[in-house]
Amino acid sequence: MLLVILVAMSAAAFLFYGVETLFAGRPRLEFERYGMPKLRVFVGSMQMLGATGVVIGIIHPSLGAVAAAGLTIMMLLGLAVRFRVHDAPLLMIPATTFALLNATLMFLFVAQ
């Protein structure tokens, strides 16, 4: 049951962020501020793919573990970028939270 709840949280968040990253104006500006506007479409696509992967992980845990690991790495890289541009620590809370959530999912999938 815990696995399903955590999968739902991760998948919903990354589907939302993926769509927003691909189509909304604010992420365009953010990626420009980060100095990597060409990565926006890739990141948004990987967010959506990762969300799909963790959902499929309920049936195929090995795929879920890979997807959760990818999302964890993405969030850790996002934290590194935020450190590089000297963002306030408060702005790093979502990436930290989602890194921990997906690291937990990765271990839960592997433990199945």
DSSP file (Angstrom, degrees, kcal/mol; ACC not computed):
  #  RESIDUE AA STRUCTURE BP1 BP2  ACC     N-H-->O    O-->H-N    N-H-->O    O-->H-N    TCO  KAPPA ALPHA  PHI   PSI    X-CA   Y-CA   Z-CA
    1    1 A M     >        0   0    0      0, 0.0     4,-2.1     0, 0.0     5,-0.2   0.000 360.0 360.0 360.0 -43.0    0.0    0.0    0.0
    2    2 A L  H  >  +     0   0    0      1,-0.2     4,-2.6     2,-0.2     5,-0.2   0.912 360.0  54.1 -59.0 -42.6    2.8    2.4    0.9
    3    3 A L  H  > S+     0   0    0      1,-0.2     4,-2.6     2,-0.2    -1,-0.2   0.923 108.0  48.6 -58.2 -46.1    4.4    1.7   -2.5
    4    4 A V  H  > S+     0   0    0      2,-0.2     4,-2.4     1,-0.2    -1,-0.2   0.892 111.7  49.4 -63.9 -40.6    1.2    2.6   -4.4
    5    5 A I  H  X S+     0   0    0     -4,-2.1     4,-2.1     2,-0.2    -1,-0.2   0.930 113.7  45.4 -64.6 -45.3    0.8    5.9   -2.4
    6    6 A L  H  X S+     0   0    0     -4,-2.6     4,-2.5     2,-0.2     5,-0.2   0.880 112.5  51.5 -67.5 -37.3    4.4    6.9   -3.1
    7    7 A V  H  X S+     0   0    0     -4,-2.6     4,-3.2    -5,-0.2     5,-0.3   0.931 109.6  50.2 -62.0 -45.2    4.1    6.0   -6.7
    8    8 A A  H  X S+     0   0    0     -4,-2.4     4,-2.3     1,-0.2     5,-0.3   0.904 111.7  48.1 -61.1 -41.5    1.0    8.1   -7.0
    9    9 A M  H  X S+     0   0    0     -4,-2.1     4,-2.0     2,-0.2    -1,-0.2   0.940 116.5  42.1 -64.2 -47.5    2.7   11.1   -5.4
   10   10 A S  H  X S+     0   0    0     -4,-2.5     4,-2.8     2,-0.2     5,-0.3   0.940 116.3  47.4 -65.8 -48.3    5.7   10.8   -7.6
   11   11 A A  H  X S+     0   0    0     -4,-3.2     4,-2.4    -5,-0.2     5,-0.3   0.918 112.9  48.3 -63.1 -44.4    3.9   10.1  -10.8
   12   12 A A  H  X S+     0   0    0     -4,-2.3     4,-2.2    -5,-0.3    -1,-0.2   0.931 114.4  46.6 -62.0 -44.8    1.3   12.9  -10.3
   13   13 A A  H  X S+     0   0    0     -4,-2.0     4,-3.1    -5,-0.3     5,-0.2   0.935 115.4  44.1 -64.1 -46.6    4.1   15.4   -9.5
   14   14 A F  H  X S+     0   0    0     -4,-2.8     4,-2.2     2,-0.2    -1,-0.2   0.808 111.9  52.3 -75.3 -27.8    6.3   14.5  -12.4
   15   15 A L  H  X S+     0   0    0     -4,-2.4     4,-2.3    -5,-0.3     5,-0.2   0.933 114.0  45.1 -66.1 -44.1    3.5   14.4  -14.9
   16   16 A F  H  X S+     0   0    0     -4,-2.2     4,-2.7    -5,-0.3    -2,-0.2   0.960 116.8  43.8 -61.2 -52.0    2.5   17.8  -13.8
   17   17 A Y  H  X S+     0   0    0     -4,-3.1     4,-3.0     1,-0.2    -1,-0.2   0.860 112.3  54.3 -64.1 -35.0    6.1   19.2  -13.8
   18   18 A G  H  X S+     0   0    0     -4,-2.2     4,-1.9    -5,-0.2    -1,-0.2   0.937 111.4  43.1 -64.3 -46.7    6.8   17.5  -17.2
   19   19 A V  H  X S+     0   0    0     -4,-2.3     4,-2.3     2,-0.2     5,-0.4   0.923 116.2  49.0 -64.0 -43.9    3.8   19.1  -18.9
   20   20 A E  H  X S+     0   0    0     -4,-2.7     4,-2.6    -5,-0.2    -2,-0.2   0.924 110.2  50.8 -61.8 -44.5    4.6   22.4  -17.2
   21   21 A T  H  < S+     0   0    0     -4,-3.0    -1,-0.2     1,-0.2    -2,-0.2   0.873 115.7  42.8 -61.5 -37.5    8.2   22.2  -18.3
   22   22 A L  H  < S+     0   0    0     -4,-1.9    -1,-0.2    -5,-0.2    -2,-0.2   0.843 131.1  17.1 -76.6 -34.0    7.3   21.5  -21.9
   23   23 A F  H  < S+     0   0    0     -4,-2.3    -3,-0.2    -5,-0.2    -2,-0.2   0.625  98.7  88.8-122.3 -15.8    4.4   24.0  -22.3
   24   24 A A     X  -     0   0    0     -4,-2.6     4,-0.7    -5,-0.4    -4,-0.0  -0.507  65.7-132.9 -91.0 158.6    4.4   26.7  -19.7
   25   25 A G  H  > S+     0   0    0     -2,-0.2     4,-1.6     1,-0.2     3,-0.3   0.862  96.5  63.9 -76.1 -37.7    6.2   30.1  -19.9
   26   26 A R  H  > S+     0   0    0      1,-0.2     4,-2.3     2,-0.2     5,-0.2   0.907 100.4  50.9 -59.8 -45.4    7.8   30.1  -16.4
   27   27 A P  H  > S+     0   0    0      0, 0.0     4,-2.9     0, 0.0     5,-0.2   0.862 104.7  58.9 -61.8 -32.3   10.0   27.1  -16.9
   28   28 A R  H  X S+     0   0    0     -4,-0.7     4,-1.6    -3,-0.3    -2,-0.2   0.942 109.2  44.1 -57.7 -46.2   11.3   28.6  -20.2
   29   29 A L  H  X S+     0   0    0     -4,-1.6     4,-2.4     2,-0.2    -1,-0.2   0.890 112.4  52.6 -65.9 -39.8   12.5   31.5  -18.2
   30   30 A E  H  X S+     0   0    0     -4,-2.3     4,-2.3     1,-0.2    -2,-0.2   0.926 108.1  49.6 -63.1 -44.7   13.9   29.3  -15.4
   31   31 A F  H  X>S+     0   0    0     -4,-2.9     5,-2.6     1,-0.2     4,-0.5   0.845 110.8  50.8 -65.7 -31.7   15.9   27.2  -17.9
   32   32 A E  H ><5S+     0   0    0     -4,-1.6     3,-1.0    -5,-0.2    -1,-0.2   0.915 109.2  51.1 -67.6 -42.2   17.3   30.4  -19.4
   33   33 A R  H 3<5S+     0   0    0     -4,-2.4    -2,-0.2     1,-0.3    -1,-0.2   0.860 108.0  52.8 -62.0 -35.5   18.3   31.6  -15.9
   34   34 A Y  H 3<5S-     0   0    0     -4,-2.3    -1,-0.3    -5,-0.2    -2,-0.2   0.649 115.7-119.1 -73.0 -14.8   20.0   28.3  -15.3
   35   35 A G  T <<5S+     0   0    0     -3,-1.0    -3,-0.2    -4,-0.5    -2,-0.1   0.731  90.5  93.5  82.2  23.1   22.0   28.8  -18.5
   36   36 A M    > < +     0   0    0     -5,-2.6     3,-1.5    -6,-0.2     4,-0.3  -0.318  31.9 149.6-143.5  57.2   20.6   25.7  -20.2
   37   37 A P  G >  S+     0   0    0      0, 0.0     3,-1.0     0, 0.0     4,-0.3   0.782  71.7  63.8 -64.3 -25.6   17.5   26.5  -22.3
   38   38 A K  G 3  S+     0   0    0      1,-0.2     4,-0.4    -7,-0.1     3,-0.2   0.659  96.6  58.7 -73.7 -13.6   18.2   23.7  -24.8
   39   39 A L  G <> S+     0   0    0     -3,-1.5     4,-3.0     1,-0.2     5,-0.2   0.552  79.5  90.4 -89.4  -8.1   17.7   21.1  -22.0
   40   40 A R  H <> S+     0   0    0     -3,-1.0     4,-2.7    -4,-0.3     5,-0.2   0.916  88.5  44.2 -57.6 -49.0   14.1   22.1  -21.2
   41   41 A V  H  > S+     0   0    0     -4,-0.3     4,-2.3     1,-0.2    -1,-0.2   0.904 115.1  49.7 -65.1 -40.8   12.4   19.8  -23.7
   42   42 A F  H  > S+     0   0    0     -4,-0.4     4,-2.5     2,-0.2    -2,-0.2   0.943 112.7  46.6 -61.3 -47.8   14.7   16.9  -22.7
   43   43 A V  H  X S+     0   0    0     -4,-3.0     4,-2.3     1,-0.2    -2,-0.2   0.929 113.0  48.8 -63.2 -45.8   14.1   17.4  -19.0
   44   44 A G  H  X S+     0   0    0     -4,-2.7     4,-1.9    -5,-0.2    -1,-0.2   0.902 112.7  48.5 -60.5 -41.0   10.3   17.8  -19.4
   45   45 A S  H  X S+     0   0    0     -4,-2.3     4,-2.5    -5,-0.2    -1,-0.2   0.903 111.4  49.3 -65.9 -41.3   10.2   14.6  -21.5
   46   46 A M  H  X S+     0   0    0     -4,-2.5     4,-2.8     2,-0.2    -2,-0.2   0.845 107.5  55.6 -68.1 -33.2   12.3   12.7  -19.0
   47   47 A Q  H  X S+     0   0    0     -4,-2.3     4,-2.2     2,-0.2    -1,-0.2   0.933 111.6  43.4 -62.4 -44.8   10.0   13.8  -16.2
   48   48 A M  H  X S+     0   0    0     -4,-1.9     4,-2.1     2,-0.2    -2,-0.2   0.897 115.0  48.8 -68.5 -39.9    7.0   12.4  -18.0
   49   49 A L  H  X S+     0   0    0     -4,-2.5     4,-2.4     2,-0.2    -2,-0.2   0.905 111.4  50.3 -65.3 -41.3    8.8    9.2  -19.0
   50   50 A G  H  X S+     0   0    0     -4,-2.8     4,-2.3     2,-0.2    -2,-0.2   0.903 108.9  51.9 -63.2 -41.3   10.0    8.8  -15.4
   51   51 A A  H  X S+     0   0    0     -4,-2.2     4,-1.5     1,-0.2    -1,-0.2   0.916 111.4  47.2 -60.7 -43.4    6.4    9.3  -14.1
   52   52 A T  H  X S+     0   0    0     -4,-2.1     4,-2.4     1,-0.2    -2,-0.2   0.901 110.3  53.8 -63.7 -41.2    5.2    6.6  -16.5
   53   53 A G  H  X S+     0   0    0     -4,-2.4     4,-1.6     1,-0.2    -2,-0.2   0.880 106.0  50.4 -63.5 -40.3    8.0    4.3  -15.5
   54   54 A V  H  < S+     0   0    0     -4,-2.3     4,-0.4     2,-0.2    -1,-0.2   0.868 110.8  50.5 -69.4 -32.2    7.3    4.4  -11.8
   55   55 A V  H >< S+     0   0    0     -4,-1.5     3,-1.6     1,-0.2     4,-0.4   0.943 110.7  47.9 -67.0 -45.9    3.6    3.6  -12.5
   56   56 A I  H >X S+     0   0    0     -4,-2.4     4,-2.7     1,-0.3     3,-1.7   0.806  98.0  74.5 -62.1 -27.8    4.6    0.6  -14.6
   57   57 A G  T 3< S+     0   0    0     -4,-1.6    -1,-0.3     1,-0.3    -2,-0.2   0.714  79.3  71.0 -59.2 -21.6    6.9   -0.3  -11.7
   58   58 A I  T <4 S+     0   0    0     -3,-1.6    -1,-0.3    -4,-0.4    -2,-0.2   0.874 114.8  25.7 -61.5 -34.9    3.9   -1.5   -9.7
   59   59 A I  T <4 S+     0   0    0     -3,-1.7    -2,-0.2    -4,-0.4    -1,-0.2   0.806 135.7  33.7 -94.6 -37.7    3.7   -4.4  -12.2
   60   60 A H    >X  -     0   0    0     -4,-2.7     4,-1.9     1,-0.1     3,-0.9  -0.800  69.1-174.3-122.1  86.2    7.4   -4.5  -13.3
   61   61 A P  H 3> S+     0   0    0      0, 0.0     4,-2.5     0, 0.0     5,-0.2   0.787  80.6  59.5 -55.8 -32.5    9.5   -3.5  -10.2
   62   62 A S  H 3> S+     0   0    0      2,-0.2     4,-1.8     1,-0.2     5,-0.1   0.907 107.8  45.8 -66.0 -38.5   12.8   -3.6  -12.1
   63   63 A L  H <> S+     0   0    0     -3,-0.9     4,-2.6     2,-0.2    -1,-0.2   0.895 112.0  52.3 -67.6 -39.9   11.5   -0.9  -14.5
   64   64 A G  H  X S+     0   0    0     -4,-1.9     4,-2.8     1,-0.2     5,-0.2   0.892 107.5  51.8 -61.5 -40.0   10.1    1.1  -11.6
   65   65 A A  H  X S+     0   0    0     -4,-2.5     4,-2.3     2,-0.2    -1,-0.2   0.910 111.2  46.9 -64.2 -42.1   13.5    1.0   -9.9
   66   66 A V  H  X S+     0   0    0     -4,-1.8     4,-2.5     2,-0.2    -2,-0.2   0.927 114.2  47.5 -65.4 -44.4   15.2    2.3  -13.0
   67   67 A A  H  X S+     0   0    0     -4,-2.6     4,-2.4     2,-0.2    -2,-0.2   0.925 113.2  47.6 -63.3 -44.9   12.7    5.0  -13.4
   68   68 A A  H  X S+     0   0    0     -4,-2.8     4,-2.3     2,-0.2    -1,-0.2   0.885 111.3  51.5 -64.6 -38.2   12.8    6.1   -9.8
   69   69 A A  H  X S+     0   0    0     -4,-2.3     4,-2.6    -5,-0.2    -1,-0.2   0.921 109.8  50.2 -63.3 -43.1   16.7    6.0   -9.9
   70   70 A G  H  X S+     0   0    0     -4,-2.5     4,-2.4     1,-0.2    -2,-0.2   0.911 111.3  47.4 -61.8 -42.9   16.5    8.3  -13.0
   71   71 A L  H  X S+     0   0    0     -4,-2.4     4,-2.2     2,-0.2    -1,-0.2   0.875 110.9  52.5 -66.7 -36.5   14.2   10.7  -11.3
   72   72 A T  H  X S+     0   0    0     -4,-2.3     4,-2.3     2,-0.2    -2,-0.2   0.943 111.1  46.1 -61.8 -47.6   16.4   10.7   -8.2
   73   73 A I  H  X S+     0   0    0     -4,-2.6     4,-2.6     1,-0.2     5,-0.2   0.906 110.5  54.1 -62.4 -41.4   19.4   11.5  -10.3
   74   74 A M  H  X S+     0   0    0     -4,-2.4     4,-2.2     1,-0.2    -1,-0.2   0.913 110.0  46.8 -59.3 -42.6   17.5   14.3  -12.1
   75   75 A M  H  X S+     0   0    0     -4,-2.2     4,-2.2     2,-0.2    -1,-0.2   0.877 110.8  51.6 -69.4 -36.7   16.5   15.9   -8.9
   76   76 A L  H  X S+     0   0    0     -4,-2.3     4,-2.0     2,-0.2    -2,-0.2   0.896 111.2  47.8 -65.5 -38.8   20.1   15.7   -7.6
   77   77 A L  H  X S+     0   0    0     -4,-2.6     4,-2.2     2,-0.2    -2,-0.2   0.882 109.1  54.4 -67.2 -37.5   21.3   17.4  -10.7
   78   78 A G  H  X S+     0   0    0     -4,-2.2     4,-2.2    -5,-0.2    -2,-0.2   0.888 107.3  50.5 -61.4 -39.2   18.6   20.0  -10.3
   79   79 A L  H  X S+     0   0    0     -4,-2.2     4,-2.4     2,-0.2    -2,-0.2   0.908 107.9  52.9 -63.6 -41.6   19.9   20.7   -6.8
   80   80 A A  H  X S+     0   0    0     -4,-2.0     4,-2.2     1,-0.2    -2,-0.2   0.903 109.4  49.0 -60.9 -40.9   23.4   21.1   -8.2
   81   81 A V  H  X S+     0   0    0     -4,-2.2     4,-2.0     2,-0.2    -1,-0.2   0.918 109.8  51.2 -64.8 -43.1   22.2   23.6  -10.8
   82   82 A R  H  <>S+     0   0    0     -4,-2.2     5,-2.7     1,-0.2    -2,-0.2   0.882 110.4  49.3 -63.7 -37.4   20.3   25.5   -8.1
   83   83 A F  H ><5S+     0   0    0     -4,-2.4     3,-1.3     3,-0.2    -1,-0.2   0.916 109.0  53.9 -63.0 -42.5   23.5   25.6   -6.0
   84   84 A R  H 3<5S+     0   0    0     -4,-2.2    -2,-0.2     1,-0.3    -1,-0.2   0.857 111.6  43.0 -62.9 -37.1   25.5   26.8   -9.0
   85   85 A V  T 3<5S-     0   0    0     -4,-2.0    -1,-0.3    -5,-0.1    -2,-0.2   0.346 114.4-118.3 -92.8   7.6   23.1   29.8   -9.6
   86   86 A H  T < 5 +     0   0    0     -3,-1.3    -3,-0.2    -4,-0.2    -2,-0.1   0.870  46.2 178.1  62.0  42.2   23.0   30.5   -5.9
   87   87 A D      < -     0   0    0     -5,-2.7    -1,-0.1    -6,-0.1     5,-0.0  -0.363  37.7 -93.6 -68.7 155.6   19.3   30.0   -5.3
   88   88 A A    >   -     0   0    0      1,-0.1     3,-1.3    -2,-0.1     4,-0.5  -0.389  32.7-116.1 -66.6 147.0   17.9   30.3   -1.8
   89   89 A P  G >  S+     0   0    0      0, 0.0     3,-1.6     0, 0.0     4,-0.4   0.831 113.8  64.7 -54.9 -33.5   17.7   27.1    0.2
   90   90 A L  G >  S+     0   0    0      1,-0.3     3,-1.0     2,-0.2    -3,-0.0   0.843  97.0  56.1 -59.8 -33.3   13.9   27.4    0.3
   91   91 A L  G <  S+     0   0    0     -3,-1.3     4,-0.4     1,-0.2    -1,-0.3   0.619 101.2  59.6 -73.6 -11.9   13.8   27.0   -3.5
   92   92 A M  G <> S+     0   0    0     -3,-1.6     4,-2.2    -4,-0.5    -1,-0.2   0.524  79.7  88.6 -93.0  -7.0   15.7   23.7   -3.1
   93   93 A I  H <> S+     0   0    0     -3,-1.0     4,-2.9    -4,-0.4     5,-0.2   0.918  85.1  50.3 -61.6 -46.4   13.1   22.0   -0.9
   94   94 A P  H  > S+     0   0    0      0, 0.0     4,-2.7     0, 0.0     5,-0.2   0.939 112.9  45.6 -60.2 -45.3   11.0   20.5   -3.8
   95   95 A A  H  > S+     0   0    0     -4,-0.4     4,-2.0     1,-0.2    -2,-0.2   0.902 114.7  48.9 -63.6 -39.5   14.0   18.9   -5.5
   96   96 A T  H  X S+     0   0    0     -4,-2.2     4,-2.3     2,-0.2    -1,-0.2   0.933 112.4  48.1 -63.7 -45.6   15.3   17.6   -2.2
   97   97 A T  H  X S+     0   0    0     -4,-2.9     4,-2.6     1,-0.2    -2,-0.2   0.915 113.9  45.6 -62.1 -44.8   11.9   16.1   -1.3
   98   98 A F  H  X S+     0   0    0     -4,-2.7     4,-2.2    -5,-0.2    -1,-0.2   0.808 109.9  55.0 -72.8 -28.0   11.4   14.5   -4.7
   99   99 A A  H  X S+     0   0    0     -4,-2.0     4,-2.1    -5,-0.2    -2,-0.2   0.937 112.4  43.4 -65.0 -45.6   15.0   13.1   -4.7
  100  100 A L  H  X S+     0   0    0     -4,-2.3     4,-2.3     2,-0.2    -2,-0.2   0.906 113.3  52.1 -66.0 -41.7   14.3   11.5   -1.3
  101  101 A L  H  X S+     0   0    0     -4,-2.6     4,-2.2     1,-0.2    -2,-0.2   0.934 113.9  42.3 -59.5 -47.6   10.8   10.2   -2.4
  102  102 A N  H  X S+     0   0    0     -4,-2.2     4,-2.5     2,-0.2    -1,-0.2   0.813 110.9  55.1 -75.3 -28.8   12.2    8.6   -5.6
  103  103 A A  H  X S+     0   0    0     -4,-2.1     4,-2.0     2,-0.2    -1,-0.2   0.907 109.8  48.7 -64.5 -40.5   15.2    7.2   -3.8
  104  104 A T  H  X S+     0   0    0     -4,-2.3     4,-2.4     2,-0.2    -2,-0.2   0.923 110.9  49.7 -63.0 -44.5   12.8    5.5   -1.4
  105  105 A L  H  X S+     0   0    0     -4,-2.2     4,-3.0     1,-0.2     5,-0.2   0.914 107.2  55.2 -60.1 -42.6   10.7    4.2   -4.3
  106  106 A M  H  X S+     0   0    0     -4,-2.5     4,-2.3     1,-0.2    -1,-0.2   0.935 110.6  44.6 -56.8 -47.2   13.9    2.8   -5.9
  107  107 A F  H  X S+     0   0    0     -4,-2.0     4,-2.0     2,-0.2    -1,-0.2   0.879 112.4  51.9 -67.3 -36.9   14.7    0.8   -2.7
  108  108 A L  H  X S+     0   0    0     -4,-2.4     4,-0.6     2,-0.2    -2,-0.2   0.908 110.8  48.0 -64.5 -40.9   11.1   -0.3   -2.4
  109  109 A F  H >< S+     0   0    0     -4,-3.0     3,-1.0     1,-0.2    -2,-0.2   0.925 112.4  48.7 -64.6 -43.4   11.0   -1.6   -6.0
  110  110 A V  H 3< S+     0   0    0     -4,-2.3    -1,-0.2     1,-0.2    -2,-0.2   0.857 106.6  57.6 -64.6 -34.8   14.3   -3.4   -5.5
  111  111 A A  H 3<        0   0    0     -4,-2.0    -1,-0.2     1,-0.3    -2,-0.2   0.633 360.0 360.0 -72.5 -13.5   13.1   -5.0   -2.3
  112  112 A Q    <<        0   0    0     -3,-1.0    -1,-0.3    -4,-0.6    -2,-0.1   0.499 360.0 360.0 -73.5 360.0   10.1   -6.6   -4.1
